Amino acid sequence: MSRTVQCVLLKKELPGLDRSPYPGALGQRIFDGVSKEAWARWLGHQTMLINEYRLTPIDPKARKFLEQEMEKFFFGAGSERPEDFRPQG
C-alpha cells in the first residue's frame, strides 16, 4: 500500500513520494508534504528553468538557484517562468 500525503501544492490527499528526492531539511519537507504528481510538475518546471536560463546543474550557483526556486515552487509564492518564455507546441 502506498503512502499518501496532504499535498502542499495541489491541496488534496494524494500518493506521496517513495523516498526523499532531495537531501537535508528541504528534502524532508518535500517527502512529508509533496505528492508524486506535484513532484512531477516540479521536474517539468525545473527542466524549463535549466533550458531557458542555460543552467549547468553541476555549477554550485545553478544548484543554489534551483534549490531556491524549488522551495518557492512548493512552499512560497511559486516559481515564475522566465519573462520571455514561450511554450512550444
Backbone as a ProteinNet text record, in pm:
[ID]
protein_1_A
[PRIMARY]
MSRTVQCVLLKKELPGLDRSPYPGALGQRIFDGVSKEAWARWLGHQTMLINEYRLTPIDPKARKFLEQEMEKFFFGAGSERPEDFRPQG
[TERTIARY]
84.4	0	88.9	60.6	143.9	101	195.1	165.2	102.5	21.1	-40.1	4	-4	29.1	-78.1	-93.4	-175.7	-83.6	-99	-5.8	-16.9	96.7	100.6	75.4	103.8	86.2	-55.7	-103.9	-232.6	-348.8	-317.1	-418.3	-517.3	-467.3	-551.7	-466	-530	-462.7	-429.4	-300.5	-254	-139.4	-106.2	9.2	136.8	212.7	337.1	455.7	567.1	692.3	738.3	813.2	863.1	983.3	1057.4	1173.4	1199.2	1280.9	1312.8	1387.2	1341.3	1403.1	1520.2	1545.8	1647.7	1706.6	1833.8	1894.7	1850.3	1872.1	1855.1	1711	1694.8	1564.4	1462.8	1506.8	1415.5	1365.2	1452.4	1411.5	1310.1	1328.4	1233	1097.7	1096.8	970	897.9	973	913.1	857.7	933.9	889.1	761.1	754.3	640.3	514.7	529.3	412	391.9	469.2	456.6	420.1	318.8	273.9	361.9	348.9	420.6	381.3	253.5	205.5	268.1	273.1	332.7	482.3	549.9	693.3	716.7	631.5	644.6	627.4	536.4	519.6	646.3	706.7	831.3	939.7	952.7	1057.8	1042.1	919.3	896	933.8	897.3	930.1	1081.5	1145.7	1290.8	1361.4	1314.3	1372.2	1360.9	1244.2	1224.9	1323.2	1340.2	1434.7	1577.1	1617.4	1751.9	1771.9	1673.3	1685.7	1681.4	1587.7	1570.2	1686	1735.7	1846.9	1982.9	1980.6	2102.6	2191.2	2127.6	2197.2	2272.4	2380.2	2455.2	2434.4	2356.5	2322.6	2441	2559.6	2674.3	2738.7	2701.9	2753.2	2686.7	2765.4	2706.9	2607.2	2631.7	2537.3	2404.4	2411.8	2290.3	2213	2284.4	2219.2	2149.1	2213.9	2154.4	2029.7	2037.6	1922.1	1806.2	1834	1728.4	1668.9	1752.4	1701.4	1607.5	1644.9	1559.2	1427	1434.8	1313.3	1225.1	1286	1210.3	1134.4	1202.4	1136.7	1020.9	1040.7	932.1	817.3	850.6	750.1	655	709.5	627.5	577.8	659.7	628.3	618	641	636.7	529.6	556.4	461.2	462.7	547.2	557.5	680.1	727	843.1	794.2	839.1	793.3	869.5	800.8	867.5	950.2	1056.2	1132.5	1041	1069.5	985.5	953.7	1053.4	1034.6	1006.1	966.2	939.4	815.4	826	714.3	707.9	603.4	593.6	586.6	648.5	642.6	516.4	465.6	353.3	235.2
-118.4	0	124.7	217.1	336.9	439.3	521.4	624.2	744.1	815.5	936	1055.6	1172.5	1297.3	1400.1	1495.8	1612.9	1706.3	1709.1	1780.2	1931.5	1993.8	2138.3	2217	2156.1	2225.7	2207.5	2084.2	2053.4	2054.2	2070.4	2089.1	1973.3	1851.5	1734.7	1613.7	1511.4	1387.5	1308.5	1281	1211.4	1117.9	1022.8	935.7	1017.6	982.5	1051.9	987	1053.2	1003.6	878.9	793.9	671.7	698.3	803.3	839.8	988.9	1043.6	1185.1	1213.4	1310.8	1337.5	1434.4	1487.3	1591.6	1579	1610.1	1595.3	1704.3	1677.3	1777.8	1805.6	1918.1	1956.6	1983.3	2045.4	2071.6	1940.2	1844.3	1713.2	1646.2	1661.1	1602.4	1671.2	1803.8	1877.3	1832.5	1812.5	1766.7	1625.9	1537.5	1400	1398.3	1484.2	1485.5	1548.9	1640	1714.6	1734.3	1665.3	1683	1548.8	1550.8	1427.9	1395.7	1273.6	1232.7	1322.4	1354.5	1439.5	1579.1	1636.3	1769.4	1765.5	1658.4	1645.2	1637.6	1566	1557.7	1696.5	1775.5	1912.8	1994.4	1976.9	2048.5	2007.1	1878.2	1832.3	1897.2	1910.7	1979.8	2126.3	2190.6	2332.7	2350.7	2261.7	2268.5	2251.9	2160.2	2139.4	2266.4	2331.4	2456.5	2563	2574	2671.6	2643.7	2518	2479.9	2517.3	2487	2515.8	2666.2	2736.1	2878.8	2963.5	2929.1	3005.2	2944.2	2835.1	2766.1	2732.8	2669.8	2634.2	2502.6	2490.8	2366.3	2315.7	2208.5	2164.3	2129.4	2107.2	2080	2207.5	2321.7	2450.8	2485.7	2514.3	2544.7	2660.4	2763.7	2876.2	2831.5	2748.3	2697.5	2607.7	2524.2	2436.1	2517.5	2623.2	2709.4	2777.2	2827.9	2890.8	2791.5	2669.5	2570.1	2530.5	2522.4	2490.8	2601.1	2725.6	2837.6	2835.2	2807.3	2800.2	2683.3	2571.1	2455.4	2490.8	2559	2598.5	2694.5	2790.1	2882.2	2808.3	2712.4	2636.7	2564.6	2499.5	2420.6	2498.4	2582.3	2638.9	2791.2	2855.2	3000.9	3048.2	3159.5	3221.6	3157.3	3059.1	2993.5	3038.6	2954.7	2984.5	3035.8	3151.8	3214.5	3161.4	3165.6	3134.7	3255.9	3234.4	3348.9	3442.6	3570.1	3671.7	3643.8	3601.6	3580.6	3435.2	3352.4	3211.1	3196.3	3116.3	3083.9	2932.3	2868.8	2722.6	2679	2565.2	2510.8	2428.6	2421.1	2332.3	2398.6
0	0	0	-88.2	-97.5	7.6	47.5	146.3	78	150.6	96.9	180.4	119.4	186.8	153.7	241.4	210.8	132.9	1.5	-85.6	-66.8	-37.8	-15.8	-145	-258.8	-385.9	-440.5	-440.4	-502.4	-403.8	-275.5	-170.3	-157.9	-176.2	-153.1	-119.3	-67.7	-29.7	-156.6	-174.4	-294.6	-257.9	-347.6	-321.4	-304.7	-200.6	-170.9	-239.7	-230.2	-287.1	-210.7	-277.5	-215.3	-124.9	-156.6	-74.9	-93.3	-5.6	-13.6	-144.4	-223.2	-352.5	-346.8	-226.6	-212.5	-72.9	-54.9	78.2	176.8	302.7	406.5	445.9	515.8	569.2	457.7	348.7	237.9	179.3	163.2	113	203.9	334.3	429.2	419.8	407	390.5	264.3	157.2	31.8	49.4	109.3	131.8	216.1	316.8	408	348.9	252.5	208.6	61.1	-22.2	-167.6	-230.6	-314.9	-381.9	-502.7	-550.3	-671.5	-788.8	-798.5	-908.3	-902.6	-783	-767.4	-795.4	-754.3	-781.4	-932.5	-1004	-1149.4	-1212.4	-1158.2	-1208.6	-1186.2	-1066.9	-1040.1	-1138.4	-1165.8	-1257.9	-1395.1	-1441.7	-1568.7	-1561.1	-1450.5	-1432.5	-1421.3	-1347.4	-1331.4	-1466.2	-1547.4	-1680.5	-1764.4	-1755.7	-1828.6	-1778.1	-1645.6	-1590.9	-1638.9	-1634.9	-1679.2	-1825.7	-1907.6	-2050.4	-2079.8	-2021.9	-2051.5	-2000.2	-1882.1	-1825.2	-1859.7	-1936	-1977.2	-1855.8	-1757.3	-1634.4	-1649.9	-1577.7	-1567.3	-1424.8	-1406.3	-1271.5	-1180.8	-1237.1	-1150	-1097.6	-1154.3	-1108.4	-974.6	-869.9	-738.6	-740.4	-821.1	-828.9	-890.1	-991.9	-1055.2	-958.2	-885.3	-787.3	-678.4	-631.8	-529.7	-583.5	-707.3	-771	-781.2	-829	-844.2	-709.3	-606.6	-473.1	-424	-445.4	-404.9	-481.5	-610.1	-691.1	-647.4	-611.4	-563.9	-436	-345.7	-221	-248.5	-338.3	-374.4	-441.8	-528.5	-603.3	-508.1	-406.1	-315.1	-193.2	-135.7	-5	-3.6	-116.3	-122.3	-219	-281	-373.1	-511.1	-532	-661.5	-737.2	-824.6	-906.8	-1040.9	-1078.9	-1202.8	-1324.9	-1436.8	-1563.7	-1604.2	-1681.2	-1732.4	-1811.3	-1806.8	-1868.7	-2015.5	-2090.4	-2234	-2271.2	-2175.3	-2202.8	-2288.6	-2394.3	-2481.9	-2495.7	-2437.9	-2450.3	-2595.4	-2624.4	-2760.1	-2773.7	-2894.9	-2916.7	-2960.2
[MASK]
+++++++++++++++++++++++++++++++++++++++++++++++++++++++++++++++++++++++++++++++++++++++++

